[in-house]
Amino acid sequence: MKHISPNQVAGETAVKMPTRRALAKQQTRAKVLAAARRLFSESGYEGATIRDIAAAAGMSTGAVFANFTDKSDLFREIMGSDMAALAETMRDGAARGRGVEDALLKAFTAGYAFYKGQLPLARAAFSVSWAPQDGPVLRNAPQVNVLHELIVEQLTLGVQRGELSQEAEIKLRSQMLFDAYLSNYPQAIFEGWSLDALQARARDQIRILLAGARRG
């Protein structure tokens, strides 16, 4: 009978377990990210310093720099994770919609609800997204493209179902809808608009932007 080594399970090589050092590094990164998220959410991007983040994580600044190049590197990782979760949340919202207009409204509302409890973090994202150095990287992140694709998918489905005309100019209209979605965040961040108010505004924007694409 063939001997099966401890590193083999049912004839397949078992997944190599991470070393203690690798686990410690993962835990350090997780602590730094959690502390940074909290401080970015409380103080915004400019208000949170590496020194503050290190102190909140119970570590030295050297430990932070051993895992992240700088504050912008740390912020990009947080936003990348957030935008991936945001895209999933908005996709779930769209899936509950009845028709293209309702699907887009539910997706937008889900997005606003996602950030409603952490508006300083959303404000930080807007601030960084238009910074000359870091802005292009954040605006062109793969996760942002997923949000664009979500809108394109809904418009495409609208055409396939006969709700929208074949000449709906999906690419341009999806960009306009995405811009409209983003344009409501300042109302929440700086003017304290409620989720209901954001939803009402988004409903009007979507209705107007889809009006020219409706089948007669």
N, C-alpha and C positions, 0 to 999 in steps of 0.2 A: 504493500500500500504506500502510495506517495505521501511523503511527509509535507504538511502544510505549515509553513513558518508563521510566526506571530504577525508578520507584516503582510500576510495574505489572508483574504477572506473569500471563501467560495471561488478560489482560483484567480481572484483579482487582487492586485496590489492595493493595500489600504491607503487611504489618504494620509499623507505625512502630517503629523501633528506639529503645530507651531512650537518653536522653542520658547523657553521661559522669557528670554530676552525679547523675542518678537511679541509675545503676549503683553509684556510690560510696555512696549512701545505703542501697541494698539490702545492699551488702557490710558496711556498718557495723552495720545491724540484725542481720544474720546472725551477726556476730562477738559482738555483745552478747548475743544469744539463746543462743549456744553457751556463752559464759562463764557466763551466768546459770543455765543448765541444770546445768552442772557444779557450780557453787557451791550451788545449791539441793539437788542430789543429795548433796553432801558435807556440807553444814552445815544443811540444812533452811531453812525460810522465814525464821525470825527470825535465824538465824545469818549469813545472806548479806546484806550491805549494798550499797547502790548504789556506794559507794566501792570495795568489794572487787570488785564485778562489773566496774566500769570498769577497774580495775587489771588484772584477769584478761584483759580484752579488749584491753588495751594502749591504752586511750583515757582521755579526761578524763570526769569526771562530767557535764560540760556536753554531751558527745557522747551520753551515755546519755539525758539529759533532752530532748535534741533529737529523740529517736525514741520515747521512752516517757514517759508522764505521771509515773509513780512506780513503785515496786517492785511494787505490786499489779497494775498494768497490764502490766508485764513478765511477772509470774507467770501472769496469766490467759492471755496469748498462748501461753506454753509449755504450760500445761495444756490449752488448747483444741486445740493441735496433737497433744498426747499422747492426749487422749481420743478424737480422731478416729481415730488409729492404733490405739488400744486397741479401739474398736468394730469396726474392720475385722479385727483379730486374733481377737476373740471370735466374730465372724460366721463366719470361716473355721473356727474350732473347732466351732461348732454345725453347720456344713455336713457335718462328718465324723461326726456322731452318728447312731446307729441308734435312732430313736424319741425322743420328747420328753425323757425323763429323761436319756438318754445325751447328747443334743445340749446340754442345759443344763449338764450336768457338764463336757463338753468346752469349752464356752464359758467357764465360770467358771474352769476350770483354765488355759486360755489367758490369761485376764485376770491371774491370780495370777503366772503365769510372766512376763508382760510387765513387771511391776513388781518381781519378785523381786530383780533386780540393782540396783535403785535405790529401796530402801525409804525412805531419808530424803526423797526427792521425794514418795513416796506419803504419808508422815507429814505433810509440809508441806501437801499437798493437803487432808488431813483437817483440819489446823489452820485453814487459811484458810476451808474450806467452812463452818465453824461460827462464824466471826468475824461480829459484828453488821453490819459495813459491807460487807465483800466476800463473805461467805458466800452470800447469796441469789443474787448474780450467778453465782457458780461453780456452785452447786447446780442452777440453772435454765438452765445453758448448753445450747445446742442439741445439743452432743455428748453430754451426759448423757441427754437425751431419746432420742437414738439407742440408747443402751444399754437404756433402758426398752422401746423399740419392738422391739428384738431379742428380748427375753424374751416380749413379747406375741406376736410372730410365731411363736415356737416353741410357745407354748400354743395358738394358733389352729390351727397345723398339727396339733397333737395332737388337737384336737377334730375336725378334718376327716378325720383318719385313723382316728378311732374309738377312740383311746387314752384320751381324756378325754371326760367327759360334756358334753352341750350346756350344762349348768348349771355350768360350771367356774369361773364368776366370774373371768374372765380379768384384768380390770383390777386387782381387789384382790389376786389371787394373784400377778400379775406384780410388784406393788409389794412384796409380802412376800418374793418370791424375790430381788428386787434388794436389799432390806434385808439379807437373809441373805448375799448375795454380799459386800456391803460389810462386814458384821459380822466377817468372818474376817481382814480386813487387820490389825487390832490384834494378832491372834495372831502374824502374821508380823513386824510392826514391833517389837513390844515383847517378845515371847516367843520369837522366833527359830524359829517353826514351819517345817518343811520343806515343799516343794511337795507331797510325798506326804501329809503330815498335813493340809494345807489341802484337798487333794482328797478325802480320806476324810471330813472334816467336811462339806464341801459335798455329797458324795454322800448323807449322812444327812439333811441339811437339805432337799435337793431331794426325796428319797423321802418324807419326812414331809409336806412342803407340797403334794405332788401326790397324796398318798394319798386325800384327800377328794374329789378330782376324777376319780379312776379310774372307768372304767365297770365296773359290777358284772357 
